[in-house]
Amino acid sequence: MNTVVQDDIRKILEDVMKRHKFAKREMCKESPMTDNPPVLMIGRTNRDNENDSRDETTEGAEAYQHKLGLTRAYDVAMLPLIHKEDVFECYTDAVKMLPICEIDFILLAVEGYMRIGENGNPLIGKDDKEPEYEHGDMAKDFAENPFTNVREGLVVSGVDWNEDTIYMSACSYTYDDNGVPIYGETSSDVVTLNDENKEMAEARFTNAMLGTMKYLKLAMKAQSFHDLLTDNRVDDE
C-alpha cells in the first residue's frame, strides 16, 4: 500500500521550480530569451533498502532527502519532452514507456501563461476566480491585449498516487535588456479535489496525469491477474 506524503511532494515541487528558474536564467545568459524545454518527472519511493542493497541511485536519493528534509528517499526520473513539437503527444509517448508499478507523484514543468493578481502574484488554485480560458486563449490575450493581466511564466504542476490532490507552483517573468528573465513572486498551492473545485481536474495536463495514475493502478491489477493465470501452482490443485 503506497502512503503518499504530501509535504514531501510540496517540497520537491518548490525545489523543481527553483531549479527551473536557475536553468532558464543561465541559458538566457548564453542565448537570450530561451525557453526551458518541458520536463516530465516521475517520483517513486527508493526501495533499495528493502533488499539491503546500496548503489549510486540510493545514495543520490538519500542526499536529496536530507537536503530538502523529506521523510523518505525518492528516486526521481526526469525526461525532457522534446522529441515532438506537441508537448501533449510527447507526454503520451513517455507514459507508454512507464514500468507498471506504484509511484508517488508525477510532476510536469513547462513554460506557459498565467494570470496575475492585483498584488502581482500568479493566480493559481483556489486564488484563481476568473473565468476559464479555452486552450490557446491566454497566449492570444497576451499577444494582442496591452491591458491583459496574463503573463509569461514557469509552471510546475502535478498529482499524486491517491488522485485526489493537485500540486501547483507558478512564477511569472519579464526580460531585461539582455534577454535574461526577471522573475516575479512564486505562488505555490496544494489543492485537495472536491465537488466544489472538481473542474480543476479537467485541465488538459492535470487530467492526463490523473489518468496516468488510474492507468497504472489498472495495469497492476491486470498484471496480478495474469500472474495468477500463469502460476505453476495451479497444477497442484
C-alpha positions as CSV (number, residue, x, y, z in Angstrom):
1,M,0.0,0.0,0.0
2,N,1.5,3.3,-1.1
3,T,1.3,6.1,1.5
4,V,1.7,9.5,-0.1
5,V,3.5,12.2,1.9
6,Q,2.0,15.5,0.6
7,D,4.5,17.7,2.4
8,D,7.4,15.8,0.7
9,I,5.8,16.4,-2.7
10,R,5.3,20.1,-1.9
11,K,8.9,20.5,-1.0
12,I,10.0,18.7,-4.2
13,L,7.6,20.8,-6.3
14,E,9.1,24.0,-4.9
15,D,12.7,22.7,-5.4
16,V,11.8,21.9,-9.0
17,M,10.6,25.4,-9.6
18,K,13.8,26.9,-8.1
19,R,15.9,24.7,-10.3
20,H,14.0,25.6,-13.4
21,K,14.3,29.3,-12.7
22,F,18.0,28.9,-12.3
23,A,18.3,26.8,-15.5
24,K,16.3,29.4,-17.6
25,R,18.4,32.3,-16.3
26,E,21.7,30.6,-17.1
27,M,20.5,29.5,-20.6
28,C,19.3,33.0,-21.4
29,K,22.8,34.4,-20.5
30,E,24.1,32.3,-23.4
31,S,21.1,32.6,-25.7
32,P,18.7,35.5,-24.8
33,M,15.0,34.8,-24.3
34,T,15.5,31.0,-24.4
35,D,12.6,28.8,-23.3
36,N,13.1,25.9,-20.9
37,P,12.1,22.5,-22.5
38,P,9.1,20.9,-20.9
39,V,10.2,18.2,-18.4
40,L,8.3,15.2,-17.0
41,M,9.3,13.9,-13.6
42,I,8.2,10.6,-12.1
43,G,8.8,10.1,-8.3
44,R,8.9,6.8,-6.5
45,T,10.0,5.9,-3.0
46,N,13.5,4.4,-3.2
47,R,13.2,0.7,-2.4
48,D,16.8,-0.5,-2.5
49,N,17.0,-0.6,1.3
50,E,14.3,-3.3,1.2
51,N,16.9,-5.6,-0.4
52,D,19.8,-4.5,1.8
53,S,21.5,-3.1,-1.3
54,R,23.0,0.3,-2.0
55,D,24.1,1.9,-5.2
56,E,24.7,5.4,-6.5
57,T,20.9,5.8,-7.1
58,T,20.2,5.1,-3.4
59,E,23.0,7.4,-2.3
60,G,21.7,10.2,-4.5
61,A,18.1,9.7,-3.3
62,E,19.2,9.9,0.3
63,A,21.3,13.0,-0.3
64,Y,18.3,14.7,-1.8
65,Q,16.1,13.6,1.1
66,H,18.5,15.2,3.6
67,K,18.9,18.4,1.6
68,L,15.1,19.0,1.4
69,G,14.2,17.5,4.8
70,L,12.0,14.8,3.3
71,T,10.5,12.0,5.3
72,R,11.8,9.3,2.9
73,A,14.2,9.0,-0.1
74,Y,12.8,9.2,-3.6
75,D,14.0,8.1,-7.0
76,V,13.0,10.9,-9.4
77,A,13.3,10.2,-13.1
78,M,13.4,13.3,-15.4
79,L,12.6,13.3,-19.1
80,P,12.7,16.4,-21.3
81,L,9.6,16.3,-23.6
82,I,11.3,17.5,-26.8
83,H,11.0,14.7,-29.4
84,K,7.8,16.1,-30.9
85,E,6.5,19.7,-31.3
86,D,3.3,18.9,-29.4
87,V,4.1,18.6,-25.7
88,F,0.9,16.6,-25.1
89,E,2.0,14.0,-27.7
90,C,5.4,13.8,-26.0
91,Y,3.7,13.2,-22.7
92,T,1.6,10.4,-24.1
93,D,4.6,8.7,-25.6
94,A,6.5,8.9,-22.4
95,V,3.7,7.4,-20.3
96,K,3.6,4.4,-22.7
97,M,7.1,3.6,-21.6
98,L,6.5,3.7,-17.8
99,P,7.1,0.5,-15.9
100,I,3.9,-1.0,-14.3
101,C,4.4,-0.2,-10.6
102,E,3.4,2.1,-7.8
103,I,4.7,5.7,-8.0
104,D,4.3,8.6,-5.6
105,F,3.9,11.5,-7.9
106,I,4.1,12.9,-11.4
107,L,5.2,16.5,-11.9
108,L,5.3,18.4,-15.2
109,A,7.4,21.6,-15.6
110,V,6.6,23.8,-18.6
111,E,6.7,27.4,-19.8
112,G,3.3,28.9,-20.2
113,Y,0.9,31.7,-19.5
114,M,-0.8,32.7,-16.2
115,R,-3.0,35.4,-14.8
116,I,-1.5,37.9,-12.3
117,G,-3.5,39.3,-9.4
118,E,-3.5,42.9,-8.2
119,N,-0.6,42.1,-5.9
120,G,1.5,40.9,-8.9
121,N,1.4,37.3,-7.8
122,P,0.3,34.5,-10.1
123,L,-3.3,33.4,-9.6
124,I,-3.4,29.6,-9.1
125,G,-5.6,27.1,-7.4
126,K,-8.2,28.5,-5.2
127,D,-7.0,32.1,-5.8
128,D,-7.9,32.0,-9.5
129,K,-11.5,33.1,-9.5
130,E,-11.5,34.4,-13.1
131,P,-13.4,32.8,-16.0
132,E,-11.7,29.8,-17.6
133,Y,-9.7,30.3,-20.8
134,E,-10.0,27.9,-23.7
135,H,-6.8,26.2,-24.8
136,G,-4.7,28.8,-26.6
137,D,-6.7,31.9,-25.5
138,M,-4.1,33.0,-22.9
139,A,-1.4,33.2,-25.5
140,K,-3.7,35.2,-27.8
141,D,-4.7,37.6,-25.0
142,F,-1.0,38.1,-24.0
143,A,0.0,38.9,-27.6
144,E,-3.0,41.1,-28.5
145,N,-4.3,42.8,-25.4
146,P,-2.0,45.5,-23.9
147,F,-4.1,45.7,-20.8
148,T,-4.2,42.0,-20.1
149,N,-3.2,40.5,-16.7
150,V,-1.8,37.4,-18.5
151,R,2.0,37.0,-18.2
152,E,4.6,34.5,-19.4
153,G,5.9,32.3,-16.7
154,L,7.2,29.0,-15.5
155,V,4.6,26.4,-14.3
156,V,5.2,23.2,-12.3
157,S,2.1,21.1,-11.6
158,G,1.5,17.5,-10.6
159,V,-0.6,14.9,-8.9
160,D,0.0,12.0,-6.5
161,W,-0.9,8.3,-6.4
162,N,-4.1,9.0,-4.5
163,E,-5.6,11.0,-7.4
164,D,-7.2,13.5,-5.0
165,T,-4.6,16.3,-4.8
166,I,-3.2,18.8,-7.3
167,Y,0.2,20.4,-6.7
168,M,0.9,23.8,-8.4
169,S,3.7,26.3,-8.5
170,A,3.9,29.3,-10.9
171,C,6.3,32.2,-11.4
172,S,5.9,35.0,-13.9
173,Y,8.8,36.7,-15.6
174,T,9.8,39.6,-17.9
175,Y,13.1,40.0,-19.8
176,D,15.7,42.6,-19.2
177,D,17.6,44.4,-22.0
178,N,19.9,41.4,-22.4
179,G,17.1,38.8,-22.7
180,V,17.6,37.4,-19.2
181,P,14.5,36.7,-17.2
182,I,13.5,38.9,-14.2
183,Y,11.3,36.8,-12.0
184,G,8.2,37.9,-10.1
185,E,7.0,36.2,-6.9
186,T,6.4,32.5,-6.9
187,S,3.0,31.2,-5.9
188,S,2.5,27.6,-4.8
189,D,-0.6,25.7,-3.7
190,V,-1.7,22.2,-2.8
191,V,-5.4,21.6,-3.5
192,T,-7.5,18.7,-2.4
193,L,-10.1,17.9,-5.1
194,N,-13.7,18.0,-4.0
195,D,-17.1,18.7,-5.6
196,E,-16.5,22.5,-5.4
197,N,-13.3,22.5,-7.3
198,K,-13.5,19.3,-9.4
199,E,-13.3,21.3,-12.6
200,M,-9.6,21.8,-11.8
201,A,-9.1,18.1,-12.6
202,E,-10.3,18.8,-16.2
203,A,-7.3,20.9,-17.1
204,R,-5.6,19.2,-20.0
205,F,-2.3,18.1,-18.4
206,T,-3.8,17.6,-14.9
207,N,-6.4,15.3,-16.4
208,A,-3.7,13.4,-18.3
209,M,-1.6,13.0,-15.1
210,L,-4.6,11.8,-13.1
211,G,-5.4,9.4,-16.0
212,T,-1.8,8.1,-15.8
213,M,-2.2,7.2,-12.2
214,K,-5.5,5.4,-12.9
215,Y,-3.9,3.5,-15.8
216,L,-1.0,2.3,-13.6
217,K,-3.4,1.0,-11.0
218,L,-5.5,-0.9,-13.5
219,A,-2.4,-2.2,-15.2
220,M,-1.1,-3.5,-11.9
221,K,-4.3,-5.4,-11.3
222,A,-4.2,-6.8,-14.8
223,Q,-0.6,-7.9,-14.2
224,S,-1.5,-9.6,-10.9
225,F,-4.4,-11.5,-12.6
226,H,-2.1,-12.6,-15.4
227,D,0.4,-13.9,-12.8
228,L,-2.3,-16.0,-11.2
229,L,-3.4,-17.4,-14.5
230,T,0.2,-18.4,-15.3
231,D,1.1,-19.6,-11.8
232,N,2.6,-23.1,-12.0
233,R,1.0,-24.0,-8.7
234,V,-2.3,-24.5,-10.5
235,D,-1.0,-28.0,-11.4
236,D,-1.1,-28.9,-7.7
237,E,-4.8,-28.2,-7.4
